[in-house]
């Protein structure tokens, strides 16, 4: 079938119409989870830092979504 012969009258625009802005929060969350899981092997202080960073990354990411 020739592309010019396709009936496109009932086509709609795909969703989402607008993509979310790029952000660094997902990579921050990945780093914090890595630190939290590395902590029991090395030092529990590293686990604490990882948990605190995870909380900050989650709140930042959720706040970023809320501003859109």
N, CA, C and O atoms as a GROMACS GRO file, in nm:
protein
  272
    1UNK      N    1   0.085  -0.117   0.000
    1UNK     CA    2   0.000   0.000   0.000
    1UNK      C    3   0.090   0.124   0.000
    1UNK      O    4   0.190   0.130   0.071
    2UNK      N    5   0.053   0.218  -0.078
    2UNK     CA    6   0.127   0.343  -0.090
    2UNK      C    7   0.097   0.431   0.032
    2UNK      O    8  -0.020   0.444   0.068
    3UNK      N    9   0.197   0.492   0.096
    3UNK     CA   10   0.172   0.576   0.215
    3UNK      C   11   0.076   0.692   0.189
    3UNK      O   12   0.009   0.737   0.282
    4UNK      N   13   0.068   0.740   0.068
    4UNK     CA   14  -0.024   0.850   0.040
    4UNK      C   15  -0.170   0.804   0.033
    4UNK      O   16  -0.260   0.888   0.033
    5UNK      N   17  -0.193   0.672   0.028
    5UNK     CA   18  -0.329   0.619   0.020
    5UNK      C   19  -0.390   0.587   0.156
    5UNK      O   20  -0.506   0.546   0.162
    6UNK      N   21  -0.316   0.604   0.265
    6UNK     CA   22  -0.364   0.571   0.399
    6UNK      C   23  -0.459   0.680   0.448
    6UNK      O   24  -0.428   0.798   0.439
    7UNK      N   25  -0.574   0.638   0.499
    7UNK     CA   26  -0.672   0.733   0.553
    7UNK      C   27  -0.633   0.769   0.696
    7UNK      O   28  -0.638   0.684   0.784
    8UNK      N   29  -0.595   0.893   0.719
    8UNK     CA   30  -0.551   0.938   0.850
    8UNK      C   31  -0.654   1.028   0.917
    8UNK      O   32  -0.620   1.099   1.012
    9UNK      N   33  -0.775   1.029   0.872
    9UNK     CA   34  -0.876   1.120   0.925
    9UNK      C   35  -0.917   1.088   1.068
    9UNK      O   36  -0.958   1.178   1.142
   10UNK      N   37  -0.907   0.961   1.109
   10UNK     CA   38  -0.949   0.924   1.245
   10UNK      C   39  -0.831   0.909   1.342
   10UNK      O   40  -0.849   0.860   1.453
   11UNK      N   41  -0.714   0.950   1.302
   11UNK     CA   42  -0.597   0.942   1.389
   11UNK      C   43  -0.603   1.053   1.493
   11UNK      O   44  -0.654   1.162   1.467
   12UNK      N   45  -0.550   1.024   1.610
   12UNK     CA   46  -0.542   1.124   1.716
   12UNK      C   47  -0.396   1.144   1.755
   12UNK      O   48  -0.309   1.066   1.718
   13UNK      N   49  -0.371   1.250   1.830
   13UNK     CA   50  -0.235   1.279   1.876
   13UNK      C   51  -0.200   1.184   1.990
   13UNK      O   52  -0.281   1.166   2.081
   14UNK      N   53  -0.081   1.122   1.988
   14UNK     CA   54  -0.045   1.028   2.094
   14UNK      C   55  -0.023   1.099   2.228
   14UNK      O   56   0.018   1.215   2.232
   15UNK      N   57  -0.050   1.027   2.335
   15UNK     CA   58  -0.029   1.079   2.470
   15UNK      C   59   0.103   1.028   2.523
   15UNK      O   60   0.141   0.919   2.481
   16UNK      N   61   0.175   1.092   2.607
   16UNK     CA   62   0.150   1.226   2.659
   16UNK      C   63   0.187   1.331   2.556
   16UNK      O   64   0.278   1.311   2.475
   17UNK      N   65   0.118   1.440   2.560
   17UNK     CA   66   0.144   1.546   2.465
   17UNK      C   67   0.272   1.621   2.500
   17UNK      O   68   0.333   1.685   2.415
   18UNK      N   69   0.310   1.613   2.626
   18UNK     CA   70   0.428   1.685   2.673
   18UNK      C   71   0.505   1.590   2.764
   18UNK      O   72   0.447   1.529   2.853
   19UNK      N   73   0.635   1.578   2.743
   19UNK     CA   74   0.720   1.493   2.824
   19UNK      C   75   0.770   1.570   2.946
   19UNK      O   76   0.779   1.692   2.945
   20UNK      N   77   0.803   1.494   3.049
   20UNK     CA   78   0.860   1.556   3.169
   20UNK      C   79   1.000   1.611   3.139
   20UNK      O   80   1.071   1.559   3.053
   21UNK      N   81   1.037   1.716   3.210
   21UNK     CA   82   1.170   1.772   3.192
   21UNK      C   83   1.276   1.676   3.245
   21UNK      O   84   1.249   1.601   3.338
   22UNK      N   85   1.394   1.676   3.186
   22UNK     CA   86   1.501   1.592   3.238
   22UNK      C   87   1.544   1.639   3.378
   22UNK      O   88   1.543   1.759   3.405
   23UNK      N   89   1.580   1.546   3.464
   23UNK     CA   90   1.621   1.580   3.600
   23UNK      C   91   1.727   1.481   3.647
   23UNK      O   92   1.739   1.370   3.594
   24UNK      N   93   1.803   1.522   3.747
   24UNK     CA   94   1.908   1.437   3.802
   24UNK      C   95   1.860   1.354   3.922
   24UNK      O   96   1.937   1.273   3.974
   25UNK      N   97   1.738   1.371   3.966
   25UNK     CA   98   1.690   1.301   4.086
   25UNK      C   99   1.692   1.150   4.072
   25UNK      O  100   1.726   1.084   4.170
   26UNK      N  101   1.657   1.089   3.959
   26UNK     CA  102   1.665   0.943   3.950
   26UNK      C  103   1.806   0.889   3.969
   26UNK      O  104   1.825   0.786   4.034
   27UNK      N  105   1.906   0.957   3.914
   27UNK     CA  106   2.043   0.910   3.932
   27UNK      C  107   2.089   0.930   4.078
   27UNK      O  108   2.167   0.850   4.129
   28UNK      N  109   2.040   1.035   4.143
   28UNK     CA  110   2.071   1.056   4.285
   28UNK      C  111   2.009   0.944   4.369
   28UNK      O  112   2.070   0.896   4.465
   29UNK      N  113   1.888   0.904   4.334
   29UNK     CA  114   1.823   0.794   4.405
   29UNK      C  115   1.899   0.663   4.385
   29UNK      O  116   1.914   0.585   4.478
   30UNK      N  117   1.947   0.639   4.263
   30UNK     CA  118   2.025   0.518   4.236
   30UNK      C  119   2.155   0.517   4.317
   30UNK      O  120   2.194   0.413   4.370
   31UNK      N  121   2.220   0.631   4.326
   31UNK     CA  122   2.343   0.639   4.406
   31UNK      C  123   2.314   0.615   4.553
   31UNK      O  124   2.391   0.546   4.621
   32UNK      N  125   2.206   0.671   4.603
   32UNK     CA  126   2.174   0.655   4.745
   32UNK      C  127   2.136   0.511   4.779
   32UNK      O  128   2.171   0.463   4.886
   33UNK      N  129   2.066   0.443   4.689
   33UNK     CA  130   2.033   0.302   4.713
   33UNK      C  131   2.161   0.218   4.712
   33UNK      O  132   2.176   0.125   4.792
   34UNK      N  133   2.253   0.251   4.622
   34UNK     CA  134   2.381   0.181   4.619
   34UNK      C  135   2.457   0.200   4.750
   34UNK      O  136   2.513   0.105   4.804
   35UNK      N  137   2.459   0.321   4.800
   35UNK     CA  138   2.527   0.346   4.928
   35UNK      C  139   2.457   0.273   5.042
   35UNK      O  140   2.524   0.217   5.130
   36UNK      N  141   2.324   0.274   5.042
   36UNK     CA  142   2.251   0.207   5.150
   36UNK      C  143   2.277   0.057   5.149
   36UNK      O  144   2.284  -0.005   5.255
   37UNK      N  145   2.291  -0.003   5.031
   37UNK     CA  146   2.318  -0.147   5.024
   37UNK      C  147   2.466  -0.180   5.046
   37UNK      O  148   2.499  -0.292   5.084
   38UNK      N  149   2.553  -0.085   5.024
   38UNK     CA  150   2.696  -0.105   5.049
   38UNK      C  151   2.728  -0.091   5.197
   38UNK      O  152   2.828  -0.145   5.244
   39UNK      N  153   2.645  -0.021   5.270
   39UNK     CA  154   2.670   0.006   5.411
   39UNK      C  155   2.689  -0.115   5.499
   39UNK      O  156   2.786  -0.118   5.576
   40UNK      N  157   2.602  -0.217   5.494
   40UNK     CA  158   2.622  -0.333   5.582
   40UNK      C  159   2.754  -0.406   5.559
   40UNK      O  160   2.805  -0.473   5.649
   41UNK      N  161   2.809  -0.394   5.440
   41UNK     CA  162   2.936  -0.460   5.411
   41UNK      C  163   3.053  -0.379   5.466
   41UNK      O  164   3.154  -0.436   5.508
   42UNK      N  165   3.040  -0.247   5.466
   42UNK     CA  166   3.151  -0.161   5.508
   42UNK      C  167   3.126  -0.098   5.644
   42UNK      O  168   3.191  -0.133   5.743
   43UNK      N  169   3.034  -0.004   5.649
   43UNK     CA  170   3.006   0.068   5.773
   43UNK      C  171   2.860   0.110   5.774
   43UNK      O  172   2.807   0.153   5.672
   44UNK      N  173   2.796   0.098   5.887
   44UNK     CA  174   2.656   0.135   5.898
   44UNK      C  175   2.636   0.285   5.880
   44UNK      O  176   2.524   0.330   5.852
   45UNK      N  177   2.741   0.364   5.897
   45UNK     CA  178   2.730   0.508   5.873
   45UNK      C  179   2.702   0.536   5.725
   45UNK      O  180   2.631   0.630   5.691
   46UNK      N  181   2.759   0.453   5.638
   46UNK     CA  182   2.733   0.468   5.495
   46UNK      C  183   2.587   0.437   5.464
   46UNK      O  184   2.527   0.501   5.378
   47UNK      N  185   2.529   0.340   5.534
   47UNK     CA  186   2.387   0.311   5.518
   47UNK      C  187   2.303   0.431   5.558
   47UNK      O  188   2.206   0.465   5.490
   48UNK      N  189   2.340   0.495   5.667
   48UNK     CA  190   2.267   0.614   5.711
   48UNK      C  191   2.274   0.726   5.609
   48UNK      O  192   2.174   0.793   5.583
   49UNK      N  193   2.392   0.747   5.552
   49UNK     CA  194   2.407   0.850   5.449
   49UNK      C  195   2.322   0.814   5.327
   49UNK      O  196   2.259   0.901   5.268
   50UNK      N  197   2.321   0.685   5.291
   50UNK     CA  198   2.241   0.641   5.177
   50UNK      C  199   2.093   0.661   5.200
   50UNK      O  200   2.021   0.702   5.108
   51UNK      N  201   2.046   0.632   5.320
   51UNK     CA  202   1.905   0.650   5.352
   51UNK      C  203   1.866   0.798   5.350
   51UNK      O  204   1.760   0.834   5.299
   52UNK      N  205   1.952   0.882   5.405
   52UNK     CA  206   1.924   1.027   5.403
   52UNK      C  207   1.924   1.082   5.260
   52UNK      O  208   1.838   1.164   5.225
   53UNK      N  209   2.019   1.037   5.179
   53UNK     CA  210   2.021   1.082   5.040
   53UNK      C  211   1.900   1.030   4.963
   53UNK      O  212   1.847   1.100   4.876
   54UNK      N  213   1.855   0.909   4.995
   54UNK     CA  214   1.736   0.854   4.929
   54UNK      C  215   1.613   0.937   4.963
   54UNK      O  216   1.530   0.964   4.876
   55UNK      N  217   1.601   0.976   5.088
   55UNK     CA  218   1.487   1.060   5.127
   55UNK      C  219   1.492   1.194   5.055
   55UNK      O  220   1.389   1.243   5.009
   56UNK      N  221   1.610   1.253   5.046
   56UNK     CA  222   1.624   1.381   4.976
   56UNK      C  223   1.594   1.366   4.827
   56UNK      O  224   1.529   1.452   4.768
   57UNK      N  225   1.641   1.256   4.767
   57UNK     CA  226   1.618   1.235   4.624
   57UNK      C  227   1.470   1.211   4.595
   57UNK      O  228   1.416   1.262   4.497
   58UNK      N  229   1.404   1.134   4.680
   58UNK     CA  230   1.261   1.110   4.660
   58UNK      C  231   1.180   1.238   4.676
   58UNK      O  232   1.090   1.265   4.596
   59UNK      N  233   1.211   1.314   4.778
   59UNK     CA  234   1.136   1.438   4.797
   59UNK      C  235   1.164   1.537   4.684
   59UNK      O  236   1.074   1.609   4.641
   60UNK      N  237   1.286   1.542   4.636
   60UNK     CA  238   1.318   1.630   4.524
   60UNK      C  239   1.249   1.588   4.396
   60UNK      O  240   1.200   1.672   4.320
   61UNK      N  241   1.246   1.456   4.370
   61UNK     CA  242   1.184   1.405   4.249
   61UNK      C  243   1.032   1.426   4.253
   61UNK      O  244   0.972   1.467   4.153
   62UNK      N  245   0.970   1.398   4.368
   62UNK     CA  246   0.827   1.420   4.382
   62UNK      C  247   0.795   1.568   4.373
   62UNK      O  248   0.694   1.605   4.312
   63UNK      N  249   0.877   1.654   4.432
   63UNK     CA  250   0.857   1.797   4.422
   63UNK      C  251   0.870   1.846   4.279
   63UNK      O  252   0.798   1.936   4.236
   64UNK      N  253   0.962   1.788   4.206
   64UNK     CA  254   0.980   1.823   4.064
   64UNK      C  255   0.856   1.786   3.983
   64UNK      O  256   0.816   1.860   3.894
   65UNK      N  257   0.798   1.672   4.012
   65UNK     CA  258   0.677   1.629   3.940
   65UNK      C  259   0.560   1.719   3.977
   65UNK      O  260   0.476   1.750   3.892
   66UNK      N  261   0.552   1.761   4.102
   66UNK     CA  262   0.444   1.846   4.146
   66UNK      C  263   0.446   1.986   4.085
   66UNK      O  264   0.341   2.050   4.074
   67UNK      N  265   0.563   2.032   4.044
   67UNK     CA  266   0.575   2.166   3.987
   67UNK      C  267   0.536   2.172   3.840
   67UNK      O  268   0.522   2.280   3.785
   68UNK      N  269   0.518   2.057   3.777
   68UNK     CA  270   0.486   2.056   3.633
   68UNK      C  271   0.342   2.086   3.607
   68UNK      O  272   0.300   2.089   3.491
   0.00000   0.00000   0.00000
